[in-house]
Every structure is written in C-alpha cells, then in structure tokens.
Amino acid sequence: MRSIEGKYEVDAHFAYAYGYTLMCEGEFIDALRWLRQAVTLNPSHARATLHLAHCLLMTGERVEGRRWAKQARHLGERSVYDSLKAG
C-alpha cells in the first residue's frame, strides 16, 4: 500500500481508506496521520473520527482519544465512546 503514496490526489476518502487499512494492520501510529488528514478534509466524516479515536486510545493518547470518541458519538458513531463508558 505504501507504494501508492504520493501517486494520487489525497481527498478525505483516500486518507480515510489508507488510514483504516493501516489501522486494520495494527499500524496505529501510522494510521493516525491519515485519519487526522481525513477528518481535517471532512470534519463530518463519522467513521474517520471513530477510527481516529480508536487509534489514539491504542497508542496511549487517552485524553485526545476520549475527545475524538465524543465527537464521533456526536456524528452518530457511538461504539468507542460506549466502550469507554462501559470501562
């Protein structure tokens, strides 16, 4: 996947798809860059916001992760926020 980086115009969908793929591979730190870019390009992208929160929490960034989980909940994606509340 990294071989295509820089060959295509990066829009919110591309950034999300790339970040999501990295997250699924367990590359949480690398995924953060792309998911942040997706959210910057489209602040109402609920799934990108949700997965950004997840990656932040997985890398130990609990304060920022909780903030993004709340934002994802506001956008309609509750799973990370609900997991945090459940403990």
N, CA, C and O atoms as a Tinker XYZ file with bonds, in Angstrom:
   348  protein
     1  N      0.820000   -1.189000    0.000000    73     2
     2  CA     0.000000    0.000000    0.000000    64     1     3
     3  C      0.864000    1.252000    0.000000    63     2     4     5
     4  O      0.520000    2.240000   -0.648000    81     3
     5  N      1.965000    1.222000    0.710000    73     3     6
     6  CA     2.806000    2.415000    0.782000    64     5     7
     7  C      3.382000    2.814000   -0.579000    63     6     8     9
     8  O      3.767000    3.966000   -0.777000    81     7
     9  N      3.441000    1.870000   -1.509000    73     7    10
    10  CA     3.989000    2.182000   -2.827000    64     9    11
    11  C      3.093000    3.132000   -3.617000    63    10    12    13
    12  O      3.557000    3.739000   -4.581000    81    11
    13  N      1.818000    3.279000   -3.235000    73    11    14
    14  CA     0.928000    4.188000   -3.960000    64    13    15
    15  C      0.918000    5.593000   -3.361000    63    14    16    17
    16  O      0.398000    6.532000   -3.964000    81    15
    17  N      1.502000    5.728000   -2.162000    73    15    18
    18  CA     1.533000    7.042000   -1.518000    64    17    19
    19  C      2.256000    8.047000   -2.411000    63    18    20    21
    20  O      3.347000    7.773000   -2.909000    81    19
    21  N      1.643000    9.204000   -2.607000    73    19    22
    22  CA     2.231000   10.249000   -3.421000    64    21    23
    23  C      1.859000   10.160000   -4.893000    63    22    24    25
    24  O      2.177000   11.067000   -5.663000    81    23
    25  N      1.195000    9.087000   -5.295000    73    23    26
    26  CA     0.824000    8.919000   -6.698000    64    25    27
    27  C     -0.589000    9.419000   -7.005000    63    26    28    29
    28  O     -0.945000    9.597000   -8.170000    81    27
    29  N     -1.393000    9.647000   -5.962000    73    27    30
    30  CA    -2.780000   10.034000   -6.160000    64    29    31
    31  C     -3.091000   11.278000   -5.335000    63    30    32    33
    32  O     -2.452000   11.551000   -4.318000    81    31
    33  N     -4.092000   12.025000   -5.802000    73    31    34
    34  CA    -4.562000   13.178000   -5.044000    64    33    35
    35  C     -5.207000   12.673000   -3.757000    63    34    36    37
    36  O     -6.003000   11.735000   -3.773000    81    35
    37  N     -4.859000   13.296000   -2.665000    73    35    38
    38  CA    -5.405000   12.865000   -1.378000    64    37    39
    39  C     -6.653000   13.683000   -1.067000    63    38    40    41
    40  O     -6.597000   14.896000   -0.865000    81    39
    41  N     -7.781000   12.975000   -1.035000    73    39    42
    42  CA    -9.018000   13.578000   -0.564000    64    41    43
    43  C     -9.407000   12.852000    0.726000    63    42    44    45
    44  O     -8.696000   11.952000    1.172000    81    43
    45  N    -10.516000   13.236000    1.312000    73    43    46
    46  CA   -10.920000   12.645000    2.590000    64    45    47
    47  C    -11.136000   11.135000    2.461000    63    46    48    49
    48  O    -10.774000   10.379000    3.363000    81    47
    49  N    -11.712000   10.700000    1.365000    73    47    50
    50  CA   -11.967000    9.271000    1.188000    64    49    51
    51  C    -10.660000    8.481000    1.089000    63    50    52    53
    52  O    -10.515000    7.440000    1.729000    81    51
    53  N     -9.721000    8.968000    0.299000    73    51    54
    54  CA    -8.431000    8.289000    0.163000    64    53    55
    55  C     -7.713000    8.235000    1.513000    63    54    56    57
    56  O     -7.217000    7.182000    1.916000    81    55
    57  N     -7.659000    9.372000    2.207000    73    55    58
    58  CA    -6.973000    9.428000    3.501000    64    57    59
    59  C     -7.624000    8.466000    4.499000    63    58    60    61
    60  O     -6.933000    7.779000    5.251000    81    59
    61  N     -8.957000    8.423000    4.496000    73    59    62
    62  CA    -9.659000    7.509000    5.404000    64    61    63
    63  C     -9.349000    6.055000    5.049000    63    62    64    65
    64  O     -9.003000    5.260000    5.923000    81    63
    65  N     -9.472000    5.715000    3.783000    73    63    66
    66  CA    -9.246000    4.329000    3.365000    64    65    67
    67  C     -7.821000    3.876000    3.689000    63    66    68    69
    68  O     -7.611000    2.751000    4.142000    81    67
    69  N     -6.864000    4.739000    3.459000    73    67    70
    70  CA    -5.466000    4.408000    3.737000    64    69    71
    71  C     -5.246000    4.264000    5.244000    63    70    72    73
    72  O     -4.616000    3.310000    5.701000    81    71
    73  N     -5.773000    5.219000    6.007000    73    71    74
    74  CA    -5.647000    5.159000    7.465000    64    73    75
    75  C     -6.346000    3.945000    8.047000    63    74    76    77
    76  O     -5.822000    3.297000    8.953000    81    75
    77  N     -7.520000    3.635000    7.533000    73    75    78
    78  CA    -8.277000    2.477000    8.020000    64    77    79
    79  C     -7.507000    1.185000    7.745000    63    78    80    81
    80  O     -7.452000    0.299000    8.598000    81    79
    81  N     -6.918000    1.080000    6.564000    73    79    82
    82  CA    -6.137000   -0.104000    6.221000    64    81    83
    83  C     -4.948000   -0.261000    7.167000    63    82    84    85
    84  O     -4.672000   -1.360000    7.649000    81    83
    85  N     -4.255000    0.832000    7.426000    73    83    86
    86  CA    -3.123000    0.768000    8.359000    64    85    87
    87  C     -3.596000    0.368000    9.754000    63    86    88    89
    88  O     -2.939000   -0.423000   10.431000    81    87
    89  N     -4.736000    0.914000   10.186000    73    87    90
    90  CA    -5.277000    0.561000   11.495000    64    89    91
    91  C     -5.575000   -0.936000   11.554000    63    90    92    93
    92  O     -5.254000   -1.593000   12.545000    81    91
    93  N     -6.181000   -1.473000   10.509000    73    91    94
    94  CA    -6.503000   -2.902000   10.475000    64    93    95
    95  C     -5.260000   -3.781000   10.503000    63    94    96    97
    96  O     -5.308000   -4.920000   10.966000    81    95
    97  N     -4.156000   -3.250000   10.009000    73    95    98
    98  CA    -2.882000   -3.973000   10.052000    64    97    99
    99  C     -2.176000   -3.804000   11.394000    63    98   100   101
   100  O     -1.090000   -4.349000   11.594000    81    99
   101  N     -2.785000   -3.048000   12.319000    73    99   102
   102  CA    -2.182000   -2.815000   13.631000    64   101   103
   103  C     -1.162000   -1.703000   13.639000    63   102   104   105
   104  O     -0.442000   -1.536000   14.623000    81   103
   105  N     -1.082000   -0.943000   12.571000    73   103   106
   106  CA    -0.137000    0.174000   12.444000    64   105   107
   107  C     -0.818000    1.461000   12.925000    63   106   108   109
   108  O     -1.057000    2.378000   12.139000    81   107
   109  N     -1.123000    1.516000   14.216000    73   107   110
   110  CA    -1.924000    2.605000   14.768000    64   109   111
   111  C     -1.247000    3.968000   14.648000    63   110   112   113
   112  O     -1.909000    4.959000   14.340000    81   111
   113  N      0.032000    4.029000   14.880000    73   111   114
   114  CA     0.744000    5.314000   14.803000    64   113   115
   115  C      0.740000    5.836000   13.369000    63   114   116   117
   116  O      0.489000    7.020000   13.144000    81   115
   117  N      1.012000    4.973000   12.405000    73   115   118
   118  CA     0.985000    5.391000   11.001000    64   117   119
   119  C     -0.423000    5.773000   10.561000    63   118   120   121
   120  O     -0.597000    6.694000    9.763000    81   119
   121  N     -1.416000    5.075000   11.072000    73   119   122
   122  CA    -2.800000    5.357000   10.710000    64   121   123
   123  C     -3.242000    6.736000   11.189000    63   122   124   125
   124  O     -4.066000    7.386000   10.546000    81   123
   125  N     -2.693000    7.181000   12.317000    73   123   126
   126  CA    -3.097000    8.478000   12.876000    64   125   127
   127  C     -2.941000    9.613000   11.877000    63   126   128   129
   128  O     -3.835000   10.449000   11.747000    81   127
   129  N     -1.837000    9.652000   11.183000    73   127   130
   130  CA    -1.583000   10.734000   10.211000    64   129   131
   131  C     -2.698000   10.802000    9.166000    63   130   132   133
   132  O     -3.201000   11.879000    8.848000    81   131
   133  N     -3.068000    9.657000    8.647000    73   131   134
   134  CA    -4.060000    9.607000    7.574000    64   133   135
   135  C     -5.460000    9.875000    8.087000    63   134   136   137
   136  O     -6.239000   10.572000    7.435000    81   135
   137  N     -5.788000    9.332000    9.244000    73   135   138
   138  CA    -7.119000    9.580000    9.793000    64   137   139
   139  C     -7.287000   11.032000   10.210000    63   138   140   141
   140  O     -8.364000   11.606000   10.051000    81   139
   141  N     -6.226000   11.630000   10.743000    73   139   142
   142  CA    -6.284000   13.069000   11.051000    64   141   143
   143  C     -6.504000   13.884000    9.779000    63   142   144   145
   144  O     -7.269000   14.849000    9.776000    81   143
   145  N     -5.832000   13.492000    8.707000    73   143   146
   146  CA    -5.986000   14.210000    7.450000    64   145   147
   147  C     -7.416000   14.054000    6.920000    63   146   148   149
   148  O     -7.991000   15.014000    6.407000    81   147
   149  N     -7.987000   12.863000    7.041000    73   147   150
   150  CA    -9.364000   12.643000    6.591000    64   149   151
   151  C    -10.328000   13.541000    7.356000    63   150   152   153
   152  O    -11.232000   14.135000    6.768000    81   151
   153  N    -10.134000   13.639000    8.670000    73   151   154
   154  CA   -11.012000   14.471000    9.496000    64   153   155
   155  C    -10.795000   15.956000    9.199000    63   154   156   157
   156  O    -11.741000   16.743000    9.236000    81   155
   157  N     -9.569000   16.331000    8.909000    73   155   158
   158  CA    -9.293000   17.721000    8.539000    64   157   159
   159  C     -9.987000   18.070000    7.223000    63   158   160   161
   160  O    -10.569000   19.147000    7.090000    81   159
   161  N     -9.924000   17.170000    6.267000    73   159   162
   162  CA   -10.542000   17.413000    4.967000    64   161   163
   163  C    -12.065000   17.320000    5.010000    63   162   164   165
   164  O    -12.751000   17.979000    4.229000    81   163
   165  N    -12.596000   16.503000    5.921000    73   163   166
   166  CA   -14.045000   16.348000    6.059000    64   165   167
   167  C    -14.383000   16.173000    7.536000    63   166   168   169
   168  O    -14.460000   15.044000    8.021000    81   167
   169  N    -14.584000   17.279000    8.258000    73   167   170
   170  CA   -14.840000   17.209000    9.700000    64   169   171
   171  C    -16.095000   16.415000   10.090000    63   170   172   173
   172  O    -16.236000   16.029000   11.250000    81   171
   173  N    -16.988000   16.170000    9.160000    73   171   174
   174  CA   -18.191000   15.404000    9.482000    64   173   175
   175  C    -18.072000   13.930000    9.099000    63   174   176   177
   176  O    -19.075000   13.216000    9.080000    81   175
   177  N    -16.867000   13.471000    8.796000    73   175   178
   178  CA   -16.628000   12.064000    8.430000    64   177   179
   179  C    -16.648000   11.233000    9.718000    63   178   180   181
   180  O    -15.647000   11.126000   10.426000    81   179
   181  N    -17.801000   10.659000    9.994000    73   179   182
   182  CA   -18.016000    9.969000   11.263000    64   181   183
   183  C    -17.093000    8.770000   11.453000    63   182   184   185
   184  O    -16.531000    8.593000   12.534000    81   183
   185  N    -16.927000    7.946000   10.420000    73   183   186
   186  CA   -16.087000    6.756000   10.560000    64   185   187
   187  C    -14.617000    7.122000   10.756000    63   186   188   189
   188  O    -13.918000    6.482000   11.542000    81   187
   189  N    -14.150000    8.139000   10.052000    73   187   190
   190  CA   -12.761000    8.575000   10.241000    64   189   191
   191  C    -12.563000    9.077000   11.670000    63   190   192   193
   192  O    -11.534000    8.809000   12.290000    81   191
   193  N    -13.536000    9.795000   12.179000    73   191   194
   194  CA   -13.464000   10.310000   13.550000    64   193   195
   195  C    -13.444000    9.163000   14.553000    63   194   196   197
   196  O    -12.667000    9.173000   15.508000    81   195
   197  N    -14.306000    8.176000   14.327000    73   195   198
   198  CA   -14.365000    6.999000   15.190000    64   197   199
   199  C    -13.029000    6.263000   15.205000    63   198   200   201
   200  O    -12.516000    5.919000   16.270000    81   199
   201  N    -12.474000    6.025000   14.033000    73   199   202
   202  CA   -11.222000    5.271000   13.957000    64   201   203
   203  C    -10.028000    6.093000   14.435000    63   202   204   205
   204  O     -9.055000    5.535000   14.942000    81   203
   205  N    -10.094000    7.395000   14.278000    73   203   206
   206  CA    -9.057000    8.258000   14.851000    64   205   207
   207  C     -9.059000    8.108000   16.368000    63   206   208   209
   208  O     -8.001000    7.961000   16.980000    81   207
   209  N    -10.231000    8.144000   16.968000    73   207   210
   210  CA   -10.332000    7.958000   18.426000    64   209   211
   211  C     -9.747000    6.609000   18.829000    63   210   212   213
   212  O     -8.985000    6.524000   19.792000    81   211
   213  N    -10.097000    5.569000   18.105000    73   211   214
   214  CA    -9.606000    4.225000   18.420000    64   213   215
   215  C     -8.075000    4.170000   18.369000    63   214   216   217
   216  O     -7.436000    3.647000   19.283000    81   215
   217  N     -7.498000    4.709000   17.301000    73   215   218
   218  CA    -6.038000    4.680000   17.159000    64   217   219
   219  C     -5.353000    5.482000   18.262000    63   218   220   221
   220  O     -4.323000    5.066000   18.793000    81   219
   221  N     -5.921000    6.617000   18.596000    73   219   222
   222  CA    -5.341000    7.419000   19.681000    64   221   223
   223  C     -5.357000    6.646000   20.987000    63   222   224   225
   224  O     -4.371000    6.645000   21.724000    81   223
   225  N     -6.459000    5.995000   21.274000    73   223   226
   226  CA    -6.551000    5.204000   22.505000    64   225   227
   227  C     -5.573000    4.036000   22.475000    63   226   228   229
   228  O     -4.977000    3.701000   23.499000    81   227
   229  N     -5.405000    3.420000   21.322000    73   227   230
   230  CA    -4.481000    2.290000   21.208000    64   229   231
   231  C     -3.025000    2.716000   21.355000    63   230   232   233
   232  O     -2.178000    1.897000   21.712000    81   231
   233  N     -2.720000    3.980000   21.088000    73   231   234
   234  CA    -1.349000    4.463000   21.227000    64   233   235
   235  C     -1.124000    5.183000   22.559000    63   234   236   237
   236  O     -0.072000    5.785000   22.774000    81   235
   237  N     -2.116000    5.118000   23.446000    73   235   238
   238  CA    -1.960000    5.694000   24.771000    64   237   239
   239  C     -2.345000    7.154000   24.895000    63   238   240   241
   240  O     -2.171000    7.749000   25.959000    81   239
   241  N     -2.861000    7.739000   23.839000    73   239   242
   242  CA    -3.279000    9.142000   23.862000    64   241   243
   243  C     -4.723000    9.213000   24.356000    63   242   244   245
   244  O     -5.643000    9.495000   23.587000    81   243
   245  N     -4.906000    8.953000   25.657000    73   243   246
   246  CA    -6.250000    8.789000   26.215000    64   245   247
   247  C     -7.073000   10.076000   26.215000    63   246   248   249
   248  O     -8.267000   10.035000   25.916000    81   247
   249  N     -6.474000   11.200000   26.539000    73   247   250
   250  CA    -7.239000   12.445000   26.605000    64   249   251
   251  C     -7.755000   12.823000   25.218000    63   250   252   253
   252  O     -8.942000   13.098000   25.045000    81   251
   253  N     -6.863000   12.836000   24.239000    73   251   254
   254  CA    -7.276000   13.184000   22.882000    64   253   255
   255  C     -8.203000   12.113000   22.311000    63   254   256   257
   256  O     -9.143000   12.433000   21.583000    81   255
   257  N     -7.950000   10.860000   22.631000    73   255   258
   258  CA    -8.810000    9.779000   22.165000    64   257   259
   259  C    -10.232000    9.915000   22.675000    63   258   260   261
   260  O    -11.186000    9.704000   21.926000    81   259
   261  N    -10.383000   10.268000   23.955000    73   259   262
   262  CA   -11.721000   10.476000   24.520000    64   261   263
   263  C    -12.425000   11.646000   23.844000    63   262   264   265
   264  O    -13.629000   11.602000   23.589000    81   263
   265  N    -11.651000   12.694000   23.557000    73   263   266
   266  CA   -12.240000   13.866000   22.900000    64   265   267
   267  C    -12.787000   13.489000   21.522000    63   266   268   269
   268  O    -13.894000   13.888000   21.160000    81   267
   269  N    -12.015000   12.727000   20.764000    73   267   270
   270  CA   -12.474000   12.309000   19.437000    64   269   271
   271  C    -13.592000   11.289000   19.527000    63   270   272   273
   272  O    -14.458000   11.259000   18.653000    81   271
   273  N    -13.603000   10.446000   20.561000    73   271   274
   274  CA   -14.706000    9.493000   20.750000    64   273   275
   275  C    -16.014000   10.245000   20.987000    63   274   276   277
   276  O    -17.062000    9.847000   20.478000    81   275
   277  N    -15.956000   11.323000   21.753000    73   275   278
   278  CA   -17.151000   12.152000   21.975000    64   277   279
   279  C    -17.605000   12.787000   20.673000    63   278   280   281
   280  O    -18.802000   12.860000   20.396000    81   279
   281  N    -16.653000   13.243000   19.876000    73   279   282
   282  CA   -17.004000   13.841000   18.585000    64   281   283
   283  C    -17.628000   12.790000   17.661000    63   282   284   285
   284  O    -18.604000   13.081000   16.969000    81   283
   285  N    -17.082000   11.589000   17.642000    73   283   286
   286  CA   -17.645000   10.514000   16.823000    64   285   287
   287  C    -19.067000   10.197000   17.270000    63   286   288   289
   288  O    -19.948000    9.973000   16.440000    81   287
   289  N    -19.289000   10.177000   18.576000    73   287   290
   290  CA   -20.639000    9.941000   19.093000    64   289   291
   291  C    -21.588000   11.015000   18.595000    63   290   292   293
   292  O    -22.712000   10.722000   18.186000    81   291
   293  N    -21.134000   12.253000   18.633000    73   291   294
   294  CA   -21.934000   13.373000   18.139000    64   293   295
   295  C    -22.288000   13.192000   16.658000    63   294   296   297
   296  O    -23.361000   13.605000   16.216000    81   295
   297  N    -21.385000   12.576000   15.900000    73   295   298
   298  CA   -21.600000   12.339000   14.466000    64   297   299
   299  C    -22.370000   11.046000   14.188000    63   298   300   301
   300  O    -22.652000   10.728000   13.032000    81   299
   301  N    -22.710000   10.303000   15.241000    73   299   302
   302  CA   -23.515000    9.097000   15.071000    64   301   303
   303  C    -22.786000    7.782000   15.224000    63   302   304   305
   304  O    -23.395000    6.722000   15.075000    81   303
   305  N    -21.497000    7.822000   15.516000    73   303   306
   306  CA   -20.699000    6.597000   15.709000    64   305   307
   307  C    -20.382000    6.455000   17.195000    63   306   308   309
   308  O    -19.492000    7.136000   17.705000    81   307
   309  N    -21.094000    5.585000   17.885000    73   307   310
   310  CA   -21.044000    5.514000   19.346000    64   309   311
   311  C    -20.111000    4.447000   19.910000    63   310   312   313
   312  O    -19.820000    4.493000   21.105000    81   311
   313  N    -19.636000    3.509000   19.137000    73   311   314
   314  CA   -19.013000    2.306000   19.697000    64   313   315
   315  C    -17.808000    2.581000   20.590000    63   314   316   317
   316  O    -17.717000    1.996000   21.669000    81   315
   317  N    -16.899000    3.430000   20.195000    73   315   318
   318  CA   -15.711000    3.698000   21.025000    64   317   319
   319  C    -16.123000    4.440000   22.288000    63   318   320   321
   320  O    -15.653000    4.117000   23.379000    81   319
   321  N    -16.993000    5.425000   22.150000    73   319   322
   322  CA   -17.465000    6.175000   23.315000    64   321   323
   323  C    -18.174000    5.236000   24.301000    63   322   324   325
   324  O    -17.912000    5.288000   25.503000    81   323
   325  N    -19.059000    4.389000   23.802000    73   323   326
   326  CA   -19.772000    3.459000   24.664000    64   325   327
   327  C    -18.826000    2.493000   25.369000    63   326   328   329
   328  O    -19.031000    2.156000   26.535000    81   327
   329  N    -17.788000    2.047000   24.657000    73   327   330
   330  CA   -16.782000    1.172000   25.268000    64   329   331
   331  C    -16.038000    1.869000   26.390000    63   330   332   333
   332  O    -15.744000    1.265000   27.421000    81   331
   333  N    -15.735000    3.142000   26.186000    73   331   334
   334  CA   -15.058000    3.912000   27.235000    64   333   335
   335  C    -15.944000    4.046000   28.464000    63   334   336   337
   336  O    -15.471000    3.911000   29.593000    81   335
   337  N    -17.207000    4.306000   28.249000    73   335   338
   338  CA   -18.146000    4.464000   29.361000    64   337   339
   339  C    -18.354000    3.148000   30.107000    63   338   340   341
   340  O    -18.548000    3.144000   31.323000    81   339
   341  N    -18.314000    2.035000   29.381000    73   339   342
   342  CA   -18.526000    0.730000   29.987000    64   341   343
   343  C    -17.311000    0.275000   30.797000    63   342   344   345
   344  O    -17.409000   -0.599000   31.658000    81   343
   345  N    -16.159000    0.894000   30.496000    73   343   346
   346  CA   -14.952000    0.555000   31.235000    64   345   347
   347  C    -14.111000   -0.384000   30.482000    63   346   348
   348  O    -13.047000   -0.779000   30.959000    81   347
